Amino acid sequence: MTDNCKICLREIDEQSIEEHIAADHAGTPASVQEVYADRYNTIFDSNGELRPQYRDDSSDSDDEDSSLHITTSGTGSQNESESHHNDSASSDTNSNTEGAHNLTQSTSNSTNQGSSGSTRSVNRGNGSNSTDTIEIRDDAGQNRLESESVNAISDEGVDNSVSVPGSTPLSGATGNKWQMIGVGGAGNHILDAILLRRETLREQNSPLAQVWDGGLADYAGLNTNIAELGNTFYAQQDRAFSREKLITNGMIGYRHHNYSGAGRNWKVGRTLMQKDFEDEKNAIKDRLDVDQRDLEASQAVMLIHSVTKGTGCGSTPVLAKNIRNLVSEGTGVADATTLSKPILSSVVLPSETEFGASEMVRGVVGMAYLSKHVDGIIPFDNSKLDSQRTDFAVDIDQAALEHYNPPMYTDVNRLLVTFLEAFTMSSTPQSADTTGTERISGEVFDVPDSFRPVQRKYSVASERAYTPAVVMAPVIGTTSASRFDRARLDTLARSTLLQGQLVDFDPKSAWGGTFMAYGPAEKMEELEPLLQDGELTSILSGQDFLAREQYDGPSSVDIYVNQLVVPHVDNVYLWGLIWNPNLPTLERMYKHARELVEQSENKEAQELREAWETIEPLFDCLGRENMG
């Protein structure tokens, strides 16, 4: 039989569709009733149980065969997908996987605070509760079956039962830092790198694991391509989704396409995400692997994606808009703080060799639509990431990372995780990580401190259609020095603002920036007097860097420096976000888009004209000449 099941989209191996449903979908009768209404009463009785002729009393009650598991024999291949940074899964990524197997086997059901053998029930919708039997592993790694109450059926008839490895002790209660969502191929791979970093730290018994335990309220991977998402550590090991649950919890455009991707078309990505929220539907509440309680309790939302392919470019702005609407409703456990919840977006730009004309158009459109619905955009440029030194990048189990990330991007992703880890520890709840991070003096900035100081510098008299997000250029540098004076601080500033750019930009064109110096206690004690005396601020303000004195406008170029003791690192690091500078990559994208609008009559140009009112405000605010 060559037909595919309309629920899981797999080819039907059984003799009939009824037998396939009984074998693979007996646990989700509501999905069967909606998709195969004409066959439902033949297969299920009035209680939603299989009729006797379809029962297999000798079968094992777990669903191990339908779960996604890592293959470690070296003979498998990852899915072919998008070609630029993190958007392509190499066909060779199953090589050298013995180490990956050792890591992932021990973490399959022990993520989220290391609670081995635990699961959590996630309430996704408004349906009735039921008891579901799930497979988990005990501390000895043995499979066992437990029953837990899960919210099984929403009003839309979607299977909402989710078994996710053990929740963090603070999850949804004390406001862990990020609700992190990786969208599309790039976002899925970077999320994997973050999760593998956490697992590596746990394997090493490093207190730095607490940075991520306290830093992640929750996380999710979303995609329009089921094979791409299905090949991730997140889907295979962390969540251990069956194919059906992967579809209901991770697929954008549920039941509106065949889950094979957006085909480099941003309008397809946008339309599919819009379908998830049209009429009375709300995919976040109804089915996606995003716990509304954790979303509302988190300090901020971090979206991770590319902006030059169909899914990341088209879907993410729609998701951001609906997250904003949801957290602004004033419902749930975080009622007092939802209205001001920050939403940031870490976006990946392809290298010059991968940056064609169509990528430029999608990049302009993606950045612009995103800018309407998030507070800050952190762009990462593959060209700069590829040229960076990687000796200070964080340690992630190499075999596991190469297994789940395209090998050509493992070093790039380690650098990205290095930057995001520093951002995470800047305001990780102290109750969650007292052994992982310590503050010595001054205020460690929270997420709003990274963008709100500059929001007040936008012109109120502007005729722009909206006030765009702050574009925040990322930088990071390090030194192994043990003793510090002004000269060594100058060297650290140069390694950060000039050599440590993770996207190409001109520091002298920026509206200002916020920085964090961090390192071990003994070195930070040596550095503290210089920081307190304003030496680092003075250096960063100088002519070689942000050139504050060159600005003669009505506003001001503000520079903030914070400090943090991190006992379990060896070097001193300087981390920063630089506000609204001129970025050559974005300028090149914008110039090409404007030429199309002015000179071409093709469909791409017409789509740009329709979006131009959204595009102009973002690009009009880059550069110091546009401040205030």
Secondary structure, 3 states (H helix, E strand, C coil): CCCECCCCCCECCCCCHHHHHHHHCCCCHHHHHHHCHHHHHHHECCCCCECHHHCCCCCCCCCHHHECCCCCCCCCCCCCCCCCCCCCCCCCCCCCCHHHHHHHHHHCCCCCCCCCCCEEECCCCCCCEEEEEEEEECCCCCEEEEEEEEECECCCCCECCCEEECCCCCCCCCCCCEEEEEEHHHHHHHHHHHHHHHHHHHHCCCCCHHHHHHHEEEEEEEECEHHHHHCCHHHHHHCCCEHHHHHHHHECCCCCCCCECCCCCHHHHHHHHHHCCCCCCCHHHHCCCCCHHHHHHCCEEEEEEECCCHHHHHHHHHHHHHHHHHHCCCCCCCCCCHHHCCEEEEEEECCHHHCCHHHHHHHHHHHHHHHCCCCEEEEEEHHHHHHCCCCCCCCCCHHHHHHHCCHHHHHHHHHHHHHHHHHHHCCCCHHHCCCCCECCCCCCCCHHHHCHHHHCCCCCCCCCCCCCCEEEEEEEEEECCCCCCHHHHHHHHHHHHCCCECCCCEHHHCCEEEEEEEECHHHHHHHHHHHHCCHHHHHHCCCCCCCHHHCCCCCCCEEEEEEEECCCCCCEEEEEEEECCECHHHHHHHHHHHHHHHHCCCHHHHHHHHHHHHHHHHHHCCCHHHCC
